[in-house]
Amino acid sequence: MEERGQRRRVNCWWLAGVLLLCFEERVLAQLRYSVPEEAQVGSAVGNVAKDLGLDTSTLTDRRFRIVSGPNHALFQLNQNTGVLYVGEIMDREEICDGTKVCLINLKIVVESPLEIHYVGVEITDVNDHAPTFPENEQRLEIAEHTPPGTRFQIHAARDPDVGTQSVRVYKLKQNEFFDTDVRDSEGDKIPFLVLRKPLDREQKAEHDLILTAMDGGSPSKSGSLNITITVLDANDNRPVFSKDTYTVSLDENAPIGTLVIQLNATDLDEGLNSQIEYTFGKTQKKKVHDTFELDSLTGEIRVKGKVDFEDTEIYKLDLQASDKGQLPWTAESRVVIKIKDVNDNKPEIEVTSLSNVVPEDSKPGTVISLISVTDRDSGVNGKVICKILDNVPFDLTPSIEENMYSLVTKGRLDRETVSHYDITIRATDGGDPPLSSEKSLRVQVSDVNDNRPVFSQNPFELYLVENNAPGTSIFSVTAADTDLNENAAITYHIVRRDALQGDMISYLNVNSENGQISALKSFDFETLKTFHFHVVASDSGTPSLSSNVTVNVFILDQNDNAPVILYPVSSNGSAEGVEEIPRNVNAGHLVTKVRAYDADIGYNGWLLFSLQEVTDHSLFGLDRYTGQIRTLRSFTETDEAEHKLIILVKDNGNVSLSATATVIVKLVEPKEAFAASDVKSSTKADEDNNVTFYLMITLGSVSALFLISIIVLISMQCSKSSPDYTSKYLQETNYDGTLCHSIQYRSGDKRYMLVGPRMSIGSTIVPGSHANTLMLPDRRRTSEEVRA
């Protein structure tokens, strides 16, 4: 934008000069003065007449004056002495707000003959503003557990002055908890409050600080900000019970709602962090929850169900008191409730386990446990019937002896479906009303090796950027085995019997324990674009079970080739050339064309041209896409006869690579240009032949790589093990650009394209491909896809 503005001003000045020459008028060089802002009216800026060499006695007759324009009223001219002086008080921040250099341009005219002189007056800054904060006070809330080193951004001060007169330093009132840190951001200094020492609300709940901002003037000016920091409470105190163990007595069959005991716990924190909530322990038996209830707010324990001495003589309740902090603290206590006996009895169940572990391949009828039931009552009330409550593959088989049972399997077990069974057995006596009791036991199902490892997907697709570091991990395959222990311990190895891919596979290694695949060599996209290999996962069971997976590797291009200059090239091989053109050529004349190519593809091979250095920006222009150098205007007698242009050629990779070419343009008279044209034409022909030769070599190399890729991909198609994976190369497609080629391949319902240097319209970048892989929507029907 600035270059176009400058070029437009140069063209306007050149046109104005031509018009003034036509009217026999003169335009002289520009003068420049400086004056500080806030200067008094009448202060002298400079003697313009003296500096221009004008006769002061003729200034009035020649109408020596300032031509009206922007800010012309700021200055006045004395027609008697030729002195330029301040016309009114100037505020630099008001005239040139946000500008580093405040320059007022004046146009001074004298007549007879007419002369136009340009005078620039720079208004320099003085330290007339003090730093100010947007607010007088800032409040921050910081939790007391905030770690030291934490930063908090605070309001930045603003100073309208510029340079050293602006904000330079922030100072914080001395304290033991906080310090300041300043970060420079595009010329502004942003202050941060840094915590040096942990805060403790219980010791000090509020901190008052003063931050002072100072500018770099002499004398320095300053402004201050009051900072109030409120320390938020952190939950750093746990509740405390009045006793570790409470012991109480309770009559059997006590009425529901009877108060057993009221717990009491306290917390030193405040707010939610001090509010206590009472709960039963997580491991508390169901019997306790059935018999007693706990008020979570008051800590009262009351009778909820029936209390039976014959069932339980003593209750041990594990209780917890938790506060309501964001990360709650918990305290534990125990309540021991001793039951006073009355006359009633329930059946009692006794389990004698032969083994609490049963293999998953056990046959139906396998005995797991022996069940014995007793009831201290007699007669019908002592007759007990047992049954299993849950729907489990187990059954109770009566024994010859009364009230004896065997727990046996009645169906097929599968550990991968259910790893254990919680079996509840209920014993009910024959009383009226009958009394009953329950017993629970857990049976673990042990593992046998009946499942083979399974990969998360098949095949895997690996997109690997070229120039990978040898020996580092490039991919990881993972298989899962639903068995346990050694039956699920998986080892990995690569199948190396593939003759077609044998050379590539020899450079791969897999970690047998975790499936991490590493490459022992660095791959080059320009040499190899795709290959595949097979990984086998085996468990450690007896006998061992295994499965395999195919890994298809696609090498992605990286910007590892710098542009090469094809023209101009000098006899010693450097990118230099000399071009002679007639002085009388018009604007738009083609001077020469810089040619270059890049061995990479995609954005990495897309070349852009730019002028890095040129003696006169108004004479020559460079097309950034074609490298053509053309004249921007006609040459004049005052233009130099030789111009040096340095052209920068760079690609569009993430880390751009570049090369430079130097073109010397010599201006000759038309006759000399015609005389030299014959000699240059012969030289040009030789250079074109060299360029053609290089292009033929490059295109031949690209074509050979393309054919090799087609052959490799056809071989992959023939050796695929998965019917769901489809990958094929399509026809070569040429796109407009410098030495462009493309390769397409298919993966499932997507097509992928490696193309360079320009992308086709409507294509998208594949994530993780470093802007080298394009994905195009597949517009063909699924039935038309070629499957392996």
QUIBELGI-V159627 format. One record per run of one state. SS is the DSSP state (a for helix, b for strand, c for the rest). FROM is the first residue (numbers start at 1). LEN is the number of residues. If there is no record, write none. Layout:
SS;FROM;LEN, SS;FROM;LEN
//
This chain:
c;1;1, a;2;21, c;23;3, b;26;2, c;28;3, b;31;6, c;37;7, b;44;4, a;48;5, c;53;3, a;56;3, c;59;6, b;65;2, c;67;5, a;72;3, b;75;3, c;78;5, b;83;4, c;87;5, a;92;4, c;96;7, b;103;8, c;111;4, b;115;10, c;125;7, b;132;1, c;133;4, b;137;7, c;144;7, b;151;3, c;154;4, b;158;1, c;159;4, a;163;3, c;166;1, b;167;6, c;173;5, b;178;8, c;186;2, b;188;8, c;196;10, b;206;10, c;216;6, b;222;11, c;233;7, b;240;2, c;242;3, b;245;7, c;252;7, b;259;4, c;263;2, b;265;2, c;267;4, a;271;4, c;275;1, b;276;5, c;281;5, a;286;6, b;292;3, c;295;5, b;300;4, c;304;10, b;314;10, c;324;6, b;330;11, c;341;7, b;348;6, c;354;3, b;357;3, c;360;7, b;367;8, c;375;4, a;379;4, c;383;1, b;384;5, c;389;5, b;394;5, c;399;5, b;404;6, c;410;10, b;420;10, c;430;6, b;436;11, c;447;7, b;454;2, c;456;4, b;460;6, c;466;7, b;473;4, c;477;2, b;479;2, c;481;4, a;485;4, c;489;2, b;491;5, c;496;6, a;502;4, c;506;2, b;508;3, c;511;5, b;516;4, c;520;10, b;530;9, c;539;7, b;546;11, c;557;7, b;564;4, c;568;8, b;576;7, c;583;7, b;590;4, c;594;1, b;595;3, c;598;4, a;602;4, c;606;2, b;608;7, c;615;5, b;620;3, c;623;5, b;628;4, c;632;10, b;642;9, c;651;7, b;658;11, c;669;1, a;670;49, c;719;10, b;729;1, c;730;11, b;741;7, c;748;2, b;750;7, c;757;7, b;764;2, c;766;7, b;773;4, c;777;5, a;782;3, c;785;4
//
